[in-house]
Amino acid sequence: MTPHPKQKISKGRRDRRRAHDALRHPHLVTCPTCKNKRPPHQVCPYCGTYRGRVVIEIEEEGAAE
């Protein structure tokens, strides 16, 4: 036999338990070079700069044709 709960968990108790389960918005900062939003302490995926230096070369999407 499988175990069954002894009493029903009320909606309030259930919802209080789930109070911290909500998704949070990602923290983004503005890139000083291209003004796009990016995660902090990471290379900008749009312009390839980090702390004022070009770290990776980003190819333009239309240049491959």
C-alpha atoms as an extended CHARMM CRD file, in Angstrom:
* protein
*
        65  EXT
         1         1  MET       CA              0.0000000000        0.0000000000        0.0000000000  PROA      1               0.0000000000
         2         2  THR       CA              1.1830000000        3.4800000000       -0.7270000000  PROA      2               0.0000000000
         3         3  PRO       CA              1.3350000000        6.1600000000        1.9630000000  PROA      3               0.0000000000
         4         4  HSD       CA             -1.4680000000        8.6950000000        2.1050000000  PROA      4               0.0000000000
         5         5  PRO       CA             -1.5010000000       12.0960000000        3.7950000000  PROA      5               0.0000000000
         6         6  LYS       CA             -3.2190000000       12.0790000000        7.1500000000  PROA      6               0.0000000000
         7         7  GLN       CA             -4.8300000000       15.4810000000        6.6430000000  PROA      7               0.0000000000
         8         8  LYS       CA             -5.5050000000       17.7700000000        3.7320000000  PROA      8               0.0000000000
         9         9  ILE       CA             -2.9620000000       20.5800000000        3.2800000000  PROA      9               0.0000000000
        10        10  SER       CA             -4.9110000000       23.8310000000        3.0930000000  PROA      10              0.0000000000
        11        11  LYS       CA             -4.5090000000       26.1590000000        0.1260000000  PROA      11              0.0000000000
        12        12  GLY       CA             -2.9800000000       28.8270000000        2.3480000000  PROA      12              0.0000000000
        13        13  ARG       CA             -0.3260000000       26.4990000000        3.7590000000  PROA      13              0.0000000000
        14        14  ARG       CA              0.4420000000       25.1460000000        0.2850000000  PROA      14              0.0000000000
        15        15  ASP       CA              0.7590000000       28.6460000000       -1.1740000000  PROA      15              0.0000000000
        16        16  ARG       CA              2.9740000000       29.8590000000        1.6860000000  PROA      16              0.0000000000
        17        17  ARG       CA              5.3280000000       26.9760000000        0.9880000000  PROA      17              0.0000000000
        18        18  ARG       CA              5.4680000000       27.9980000000       -2.6820000000  PROA      18              0.0000000000
        19        19  ALA       CA              6.0350000000       31.6870000000       -1.9140000000  PROA      19              0.0000000000
        20        20  HSD       CA              9.7470000000       31.4930000000       -2.8610000000  PROA      20              0.0000000000
        21        21  ASP       CA              9.3260000000       29.4100000000       -6.0260000000  PROA      21              0.0000000000
        22        22  ALA       CA              8.5960000000       32.3010000000       -8.4040000000  PROA      22              0.0000000000
        23        23  LEU       CA             11.0120000000       33.0090000000      -11.2460000000  PROA      23              0.0000000000
        24        24  ARG       CA             13.0450000000       36.1710000000      -10.9140000000  PROA      24              0.0000000000
        25        25  HSD       CA             13.9990000000       38.5980000000      -13.6580000000  PROA      25              0.0000000000
        26        26  PRO       CA             17.6320000000       38.2630000000      -14.7600000000  PROA      26              0.0000000000
        27        27  HSD       CA             19.8400000000       41.0990000000      -13.5680000000  PROA      27              0.0000000000
        28        28  LEU       CA             21.0720000000       42.9920000000      -16.6400000000  PROA      28              0.0000000000
        29        29  VAL       CA             23.3590000000       45.9880000000      -17.0150000000  PROA      29              0.0000000000
        30        30  THR       CA             23.8080000000       48.3610000000      -19.9520000000  PROA      30              0.0000000000
        31        31  CYS       CA             26.9230000000       47.8610000000      -22.0720000000  PROA      31              0.0000000000
        32        32  PRO       CA             28.8270000000       51.1760000000      -22.1980000000  PROA      32              0.0000000000
        33        33  THR       CA             29.9550000000       50.5360000000      -25.7780000000  PROA      33              0.0000000000
        34        34  CYS       CA             26.8010000000       49.4570000000      -27.6340000000  PROA      34              0.0000000000
        35        35  LYS       CA             24.1160000000       50.3730000000      -25.0250000000  PROA      35              0.0000000000
        36        36  ASN       CA             22.5120000000       46.9010000000      -25.1620000000  PROA      36              0.0000000000
        37        37  LYS       CA             21.5440000000       44.9430000000      -22.0640000000  PROA      37              0.0000000000
        38        38  ARG       CA             23.9120000000       42.1480000000      -20.9800000000  PROA      38              0.0000000000
        39        39  PRO       CA             24.6070000000       40.0600000000      -17.8450000000  PROA      39              0.0000000000
        40        40  PRO       CA             27.1020000000       41.6820000000      -15.4640000000  PROA      40              0.0000000000
        41        41  HSD       CA             30.7570000000       40.5350000000      -15.4550000000  PROA      41              0.0000000000
        42        42  GLN       CA             30.4370000000       38.8900000000      -18.8780000000  PROA      42              0.0000000000
        43        43  VAL       CA             31.5470000000       39.7370000000      -22.3950000000  PROA      43              0.0000000000
        44        44  CYS       CA             28.8730000000       41.6380000000      -24.3180000000  PROA      44              0.0000000000
        45        45  PRO       CA             27.3310000000       39.2200000000      -26.8680000000  PROA      45              0.0000000000
        46        46  TYR       CA             26.4790000000       42.1180000000      -29.2020000000  PROA      46              0.0000000000
        47        47  CYS       CA             29.7880000000       43.9900000000      -29.5220000000  PROA      47              0.0000000000
        48        48  GLY       CA             32.3060000000       41.5780000000      -27.9150000000  PROA      48              0.0000000000
        49        49  THR       CA             33.7640000000       44.0700000000      -25.4230000000  PROA      49              0.0000000000
        50        50  TYR       CA             34.5630000000       43.6250000000      -21.7520000000  PROA      50              0.0000000000
        51        51  ARG       CA             35.7290000000       46.5010000000      -19.5350000000  PROA      51              0.0000000000
        52        52  GLY       CA             36.4240000000       48.7160000000      -22.5490000000  PROA      52              0.0000000000
        53        53  ARG       CA             38.5040000000       46.1720000000      -24.4950000000  PROA      53              0.0000000000
        54        54  VAL       CA             37.4780000000       44.0800000000      -27.5240000000  PROA      54              0.0000000000
        55        55  VAL       CA             37.7490000000       40.4880000000      -26.3140000000  PROA      55              0.0000000000
        56        56  ILE       CA             36.0090000000       38.5780000000      -29.1170000000  PROA      56              0.0000000000
        57        57  GLU       CA             35.2660000000       39.5220000000      -32.6920000000  PROA      57              0.0000000000
        58        58  ILE       CA             31.5390000000       39.5450000000      -33.4870000000  PROA      58              0.0000000000
        59        59  GLU       CA             30.5940000000       38.8890000000      -37.1110000000  PROA      59              0.0000000000
        60        60  GLU       CA             27.7730000000       40.9120000000      -38.6110000000  PROA      60              0.0000000000
        61        61  GLU       CA             24.7930000000       38.7830000000      -39.6080000000  PROA      61              0.0000000000
        62        62  GLY       CA             24.5610000000       40.2550000000      -43.1110000000  PROA      62              0.0000000000
        63        63  ALA       CA             28.3240000000       39.9740000000      -43.8210000000  PROA      63              0.0000000000
        64        64  ALA       CA             28.3200000000       36.1860000000      -44.3590000000  PROA      64              0.0000000000
        65        65  GLU       CA             26.3790000000       36.4250000000      -47.6380000000  PROA      65              0.0000000000
